[in-house]
Amino acid sequence: MAPRANWKGVLKIGEVGCPVALYTAASTSDRIVFHTLNRKTGHRVRRQLVDNETGKPVGRDDQVKGYETSAGEYVVLQPEEIASAVPDSDKVLVVSAFIGCVDIDTVYFDRPYYLAPSDPTGQEAFALIREAMRARKVAALARTVLFRRVRSVLIRAHGAGLIATTLNFDHQVRSATEAFDDIPDVKIKGEMLDLAKHIIGTKMGEFDPNDFDDRYDAALADLVRAKLEGRKITPVKVQKRGKVVDLMEALRESAGVTDKKPRKSRSESKAKPATSRKKAG
């Protein structure tokens, strides 16, 4: 059965347009989910909103949105006022520009969606857009209203379709300067850098998502299964942190270098060893 579309509209580049649909590309629905229960009765419990001052429950009809302007002071917004401020969706994904596929920092990536034609009449136009982007090795920047918010998306060719990744706004991405400000300027060179590059070279590979699994979720599934089967639950042993070792020594061990003596340079290895002779008496 075909997946259910999250959004349907028109992908428009200039005067070329085609009907498209967005489908969720990444989902967390398969994760282990726990419910909160009453320990005494075993029944599920539900959350209830209560008045912060009186402690009394507040019904849904009496709940309203408010923006705090100062401590304890709020601007109350009615549902219809909020609805009037939200832009109407015209269901058009308008491409504003094309950029190189590697010309955007992935820190701006939010959520990926599969973008596919939603009507047979637009399949030729869709294929034209996809193949032109693939040939030029570019991605499209577009904007539309998704889920009641104006969103910018990055559209890239992917197999027989396209991937539309919603983008974080600039104000949502924190500056790296603050996070990296205390990192000292350490100069790495010589044998230490050569060994590190060698180790990286020996571990080069390709990304295969099948090689990675959610160990936490798998551990929870095993825990639930053990409880159902009445098996004894063995606590997972936490690995102790290793002792601090000499960085150069650790690099040599990782690279399989057993000789602990400093390596000779090429000029030193080519030079002939000096010999001493006794003068004739």
C-alpha positions in Angstrom: 0.0 0.0 0.0 1.3 3.4 -1.0 2.4 5.7 2.0 0.1 8.5 3.0 1.3 11.9 1.8 2.1 14.6 4.4 1.5 17.4 1.9 0.3 17.9 -1.6 0.9 20.8 -3.9 2.7 22.0 -7.0 6.5 22.3 -7.5 7.1 25.4 -9.6 10.2 26.5 -11.4 9.5 29.6 -13.5 6.6 28.7 -15.7 7.2 24.9 -15.4 5.1 23.2 -12.7 4.1 19.7 -11.7 1.9 18.3 -9.0 3.9 16.7 -6.2 3.5 15.1 -2.8 5.7 15.0 0.3 6.2 11.8 2.2 8.0 11.3 5.5 11.6 10.0 4.9 12.6 9.5 8.6 10.3 8.3 11.3 10.5 7.4 15.0 7.3 5.4 15.0 9.2 2.1 15.5 10.8 3.1 18.7 10.0 1.4 22.0 7.3 3.5 23.7 6.6 3.3 27.5 3.4 4.4 29.2 3.1 5.8 32.7 1.1 3.5 35.0 -0.3 3.6 38.5 2.1 1.3 40.4 -0.8 0.2 42.7 -3.5 -0.5 40.2 -1.6 -1.0 37.0 -3.8 1.4 35.2 -2.5 4.1 32.8 -2.4 7.6 34.2 -3.2 10.8 32.2 -1.8 14.2 32.4 -4.1 17.1 33.4 -3.5 20.8 33.2 -4.1 22.6 36.4 -4.1 26.3 37.5 -0.6 27.2 38.7 -2.1 29.2 41.6 -5.3 27.4 42.6 -4.2 23.9 41.7 -7.6 23.2 40.2 -8.0 21.4 36.8 -8.6 23.6 33.7 -10.9 22.3 31.0 -10.0 22.5 27.3 -12.5 25.3 26.6 -10.9 27.4 29.4 -7.4 27.1 28.0 -5.9 30.0 25.9 -2.5 30.9 24.6 -0.5 33.7 26.3 2.9 35.3 25.7 4.8 36.3 28.8 5.9 40.0 28.6 7.3 40.1 32.2 7.1 38.0 35.3 3.4 37.0 35.7 2.2 39.3 33.0 0.9 37.9 29.7 -0.6 39.0 26.4 -3.6 36.7 25.8 -4.1 35.5 22.2 -7.4 34.1 21.0 -7.4 31.1 18.6 -8.9 33.1 15.8 -6.2 35.8 16.3 -3.5 33.3 16.0 -5.1 31.7 12.9 -5.4 35.1 11.2 -1.6 35.7 11.7 -0.7 32.3 10.1 -0.1 32.6 6.4 -2.5 30.8 4.1 -1.0 27.9 2.3 -1.2 28.3 -1.5 0.1 24.8 -1.9 2.9 26.0 -4.2 6.5 25.0 -3.7 8.2 27.9 -5.5 11.9 27.5 -6.4 13.8 30.8 -5.9 17.4 29.7 -6.8 19.7 26.8 -7.5 22.9 26.2 -5.6 25.7 23.6 -5.7 24.8 20.5 -3.8 27.7 21.0 -1.4 27.2 24.8 -1.0 25.0 24.7 2.1 26.2 23.8 5.6 24.4 20.6 6.8 23.9 22.3 10.2 20.9 24.0 8.6 19.3 20.7 7.7 16.1 19.9 9.6 13.9 17.0 8.4 14.0 15.1 5.1 11.0 14.3 3.0 10.6 12.3 -0.2 9.1 14.4 -3.0 7.3 12.5 -5.8 4.8 13.3 -8.5 1.2 13.1 -7.3 -0.5 12.9 -10.7 0.4 11.1 -13.9 0.0 14.3 -15.9 3.0 15.9 -14.1 5.4 12.9 -14.4 7.2 14.2 -17.5 7.7 17.7 -16.0 8.9 16.1 -12.8 11.4 13.9 -14.6 12.7 17.0 -16.6 13.3 18.9 -13.3 15.0 16.0 -11.7 17.3 15.1 -14.6 18.2 18.8 -15.2 19.2 19.2 -11.6 21.2 16.0 -11.6 23.0 16.9 -14.8 24.0 20.3 -13.4 24.8 18.8 -9.9 22.6 21.5 -8.2 20.0 21.7 -5.5 16.9 23.9 -5.5 16.0 26.4 -2.8 12.3 26.7 -2.4 9.7 28.1 0.0 6.1 27.3 0.9 3.7 26.9 3.8 4.2 23.5 5.4 2.2 22.5 8.5 1.0 26.1 9.1 4.5 27.6 8.9 6.5 29.2 6.1 9.4 26.9 5.5 12.4 26.9 3.3 13.4 23.6 1.8 16.4 22.3 -0.1 15.4 20.0 -3.0 17.9 17.4 -4.4 17.7 14.6 -7.0 17.6 11.2 -5.4 17.1 8.0 -7.3 13.8 8.2 -9.3 12.5 11.1 -7.2 13.6 14.1 -5.2 14.4 14.8 -1.5 13.1 17.9 0.1 14.8 18.8 3.3 13.3 21.5 5.5 15.9 24.1 6.6 16.4 25.7 10.0 16.3 29.5 9.9 19.5 31.4 10.6 18.2 32.5 14.1 17.7 28.9 15.0 21.3 27.8 14.3 23.6 28.8 17.2 26.9 30.3 16.4 29.8 27.8 16.5 32.1 30.6 17.8 30.7 30.3 21.4 31.1 26.5 21.4 34.6 26.6 20.0 35.9 29.7 21.7 37.8 27.9 24.4 39.6 25.4 22.1 43.3 26.2 22.0 45.2 26.6 18.8 47.2 23.4 18.9 49.7 22.8 16.0 49.9 19.2 15.0 52.7 18.1 12.6 55.5 15.6 12.0 55.2 11.9 12.9 52.1 12.5 15.0 50.1 13.8 12.1 51.5 11.2 9.7 50.4 8.4 12.0 46.9 9.9 12.4 46.5 10.2 8.6 47.7 6.6 8.2 45.1 5.3 10.7 42.4 7.2 8.9 43.6 5.8 5.6 43.4 2.2 6.9 39.8 2.7 8.1 38.4 4.4 5.0 35.0 2.9 3.9 31.5 3.7 2.7 28.4 4.6 4.6 25.9 1.7 4.9 23.0 2.5 7.2 22.5 -1.3 7.7 25.8 -1.3 9.7 24.3 1.0 12.4 21.5 0.0 14.8 19.7 1.7 17.7 21.4 -0.2 20.5 19.3 1.6 23.2 16.1 0.6 21.5 17.3 -3.0 21.0 18.3 -3.2 24.6 14.8 -2.0 25.7 13.2 -4.6 23.4 15.3 -7.4 25.0 14.4 -6.1 28.4 10.7 -6.2 27.7 11.1 -9.7 26.1 12.9 -11.0 29.2 10.2 -9.7 31.5 7.5 -11.3 29.4 9.4 -14.7 29.4 10.2 -14.4 33.1 13.9 -14.6 32.5 16.5 -13.2 34.8 17.6 -9.7 33.8 21.4 -9.3 33.8 22.5 -5.7 34.2 24.8 -4.4 31.4 28.3 -3.8 32.5 29.5 -0.3 32.0 33.0 -0.2 30.5 35.4 1.7 32.7 37.2 4.6 31.2 40.7 3.7 30.2 43.7 5.3 31.8 45.2 8.3 30.2 47.9 7.2 27.8 50.6 9.0 25.9 49.0 10.3 22.7 52.0 9.3 20.5 52.1 5.8 22.0 48.4 5.4 21.4 48.8 6.5 17.8 51.7 4.0 17.3 49.7 1.1 18.7 46.7 2.0 16.6 48.9 2.1 13.5 50.6 -1.1 14.4 54.0 0.5 14.8 56.0 -1.5 17.4 59.3 0.3 17.1 59.2 3.0 19.8 62.3 4.7 18.6 61.9 7.9 16.6 61.8 7.3 12.9 64.8 8.4 10.9 64.3 10.9 8.1 65.1 9.8 4.5 68.3 11.8 4.5 69.4 10.1 7.7 68.6 6.6 6.4 70.5 7.2 3.1 73.6 8.5 4.8 76.4 5.9 5.3 77.5 5.2 8.9 80.7 6.9 10.0 83.6 4.6 10.9 86.6 5.3 13.1 90.1 4.2 12.3 93.2 4.2 14.5 96.2 6.1 13.2 99.2 4.1 12.4 101.7 4.2 15.1 
